Amino acid sequence: MSAISAFDASGAPSGAANAYSQLNSEDFVKIMLTELSNQDPLEPSDTSALLDQMANLRTIQGNIDLGDRMEALVAQNELASAATLIGTRVSGLSETLDSVEGVVRSVVRTDEGPILTLEDGSLMRMSNLLRIDDQADQSTGDAS
């Protein structure tokens, strides 16, 4: 069995999605030695092609890992931005696309992005936010 056959047609490792990214240099050398020791001496395989394929697969997996990290960073930044709105009067569209307005009481992180919970219990996605009022302009119920 060729070491390359451990990879599916898309070039990704078969089995676990991140199995290839967990290979270290020692694992890489073992794969190379296994490939070289199992080849047919009358029809040797092109080791430079194998090295190129392994390097390309490693680069692709690195790009996938980087993309995953970037998505996590964006999600953290969105949540941090939404959290700064707690106590602020906002207006926008609710989950049912009704117009809502109120003071943000809490923020929840979801796969679709942060969701603001308003004082009346309405839910509003951060992406449906249309207006943010200055905190100094908010009415507190006091007559001044």
Secondary structure per residue as TSV (DSSP state, phi and psi in degrees):
chain	resnum	aa	ss	phi	psi
A	1	M	-	360.0	132.5
A	2	S	-	-78.1	145.3
A	3	A	G	-62.8	-28.5
A	4	I	G	-70.2	-27.2
A	5	S	G	-68.3	-10.5
A	6	A	G	-73.2	-5.5
A	7	F	B	-110.1	143.8
A	8	D	-	-79.8	-179.2
A	9	A	T	-63.1	-25.7
A	10	S	T	-79.6	-6.6
A	11	G	S	92.4	-4.4
A	12	A	S	-87.5	151.2
A	13	P	B	-62.5	139.1
A	14	S	S	-76.0	155.1
A	15	G	S	92.0	-137.8
A	16	A	S	-63.5	142.4
A	17	A	T	-62.5	-36.6
A	18	N	T	-105.8	17.0
A	19	A	T	-60.0	-40.2
A	20	Y	G	-67.3	-36.6
A	21	S	G	-68.7	-17.2
A	22	Q	G	-89.6	-1.8
A	23	L	-	-71.5	137.9
A	24	N	-	-106.6	-176.7
A	25	S	H	-62.3	-37.5
A	26	E	H	-63.4	-42.7
A	27	D	H	-62.4	-40.4
A	28	F	H	-61.5	-45.0
A	29	V	H	-63.7	-40.0
A	30	K	H	-60.9	-42.3
A	31	I	H	-62.3	-44.3
A	32	M	H	-62.1	-45.1
A	33	L	H	-66.2	-38.2
A	34	T	H	-63.0	-43.7
A	35	E	H	-62.3	-45.0
A	36	L	H	-68.7	-38.3
A	37	S	H	-74.7	-22.3
A	38	N	T	-98.4	2.4
A	39	Q	S	-80.7	156.4
A	40	D	-	-75.6	121.5
A	41	P	T	-62.7	-23.4
A	42	L	T	-82.4	-19.5
A	43	E	S	-136.9	73.6
A	44	P	-	-66.4	145.7
A	45	S	-	-82.5	159.9
A	46	D	-	-81.5	103.2
A	47	T	H	-67.2	-29.4
A	48	S	H	-68.3	-34.5
A	49	A	H	-66.9	-39.8
A	50	L	H	-62.3	-45.4
A	51	L	H	-61.0	-41.5
A	52	D	H	-63.0	-43.6
A	53	Q	H	-63.6	-43.5
A	54	M	H	-63.5	-42.1
A	55	A	H	-64.6	-41.0
A	56	N	H	-64.7	-42.5
A	57	L	H	-63.2	-39.9
A	58	R	H	-63.9	-41.1
A	59	T	H	-64.5	-44.5
A	60	I	H	-61.7	-45.5
A	61	Q	H	-63.7	-37.7
A	62	G	H	-61.9	-40.3
A	63	N	H	-66.3	-39.3
A	64	I	H	-63.9	-45.0
A	65	D	H	-61.5	-41.1
A	66	L	H	-63.2	-41.9
A	67	G	H	-61.1	-42.1
A	68	D	H	-62.4	-42.0
A	69	R	H	-65.8	-38.5
A	70	M	H	-65.0	-41.5
A	71	E	H	-60.5	-41.8
A	72	A	H	-65.2	-39.1
A	73	L	H	-66.2	-41.9
A	74	V	H	-62.1	-42.9
A	75	A	H	-62.2	-40.4
A	76	Q	H	-65.4	-41.5
A	77	N	H	-66.1	-40.0
A	78	E	H	-62.1	-43.1
A	79	L	H	-65.0	-42.4
A	80	A	H	-62.6	-40.8
A	81	S	H	-64.3	-43.1
A	82	A	H	-64.8	-37.6
A	83	A	H	-64.0	-28.2
A	84	T	T	-69.2	-13.7
A	85	L	T	-86.0	-8.5
A	86	I	T	-59.7	127.7
A	87	G	T	88.5	-0.2
A	88	T	-	-104.2	142.3
A	89	R	E	-80.5	129.0
A	90	V	E	-133.1	164.5
A	91	S	E	-142.7	153.0
A	92	G	E	173.8	-150.0
A	93	L	E	-111.0	135.6
A	94	S	-	-74.9	-179.0
A	95	E	T	-60.8	-29.4
A	96	T	T	-94.4	12.1
A	97	L	S	65.8	26.1
A	98	D	-	-89.0	150.1
A	99	S	E	-71.9	128.5
A	100	V	E	-132.7	154.8
A	101	E	E	-148.4	141.7
A	102	G	E	168.4	-179.2
A	103	V	E	-89.1	134.7
A	104	V	E	-73.5	125.6
A	105	R	E	-102.7	-31.7
A	106	S	E	-157.0	167.5
A	107	V	E	-133.6	137.3
A	108	V	E	-123.2	135.7
A	109	R	E	-90.4	129.0
A	110	T	E	-128.4	173.5
A	111	D	T	-64.0	-26.1
A	112	E	T	-90.7	2.5
A	113	G	E	114.1	176.7
A	114	P	E	-67.1	144.5
A	115	I	E	-120.4	128.4
A	116	L	E	-90.7	135.3
A	117	T	E	-104.9	121.5
A	118	L	E	-89.3	168.0
A	119	E	T	-57.9	-28.8
A	120	D	T	-90.0	5.7
A	121	G	S	92.5	-5.0
A	122	S	-	-65.6	146.8
A	123	L	E	-110.1	138.3
A	124	M	E	-140.9	126.2
A	125	R	E	-67.2	145.2
A	126	M	G	-57.5	-34.1
A	127	S	G	-70.1	-16.6
A	128	N	G	-97.3	8.4
A	129	L	E	-72.1	126.6
A	130	L	E	-108.9	-29.6
A	131	R	E	-150.5	141.0
A	132	I	E	-123.9	123.0
A	133	D	-	-87.7	148.7
A	134	D	-	-63.9	133.5
A	135	Q	G	-59.3	-32.5
A	136	A	G	-67.7	-23.5
A	137	D	G	-88.1	-6.7
A	138	Q	-	-70.0	137.9
A	139	S	-	-83.3	134.4
A	140	T	-	-104.9	3.6
A	141	G	S	91.6	-8.2
A	142	D	-	-85.5	139.2
A	143	A	-	-89.0	116.9
A	144	S	-	-118.4	360.0
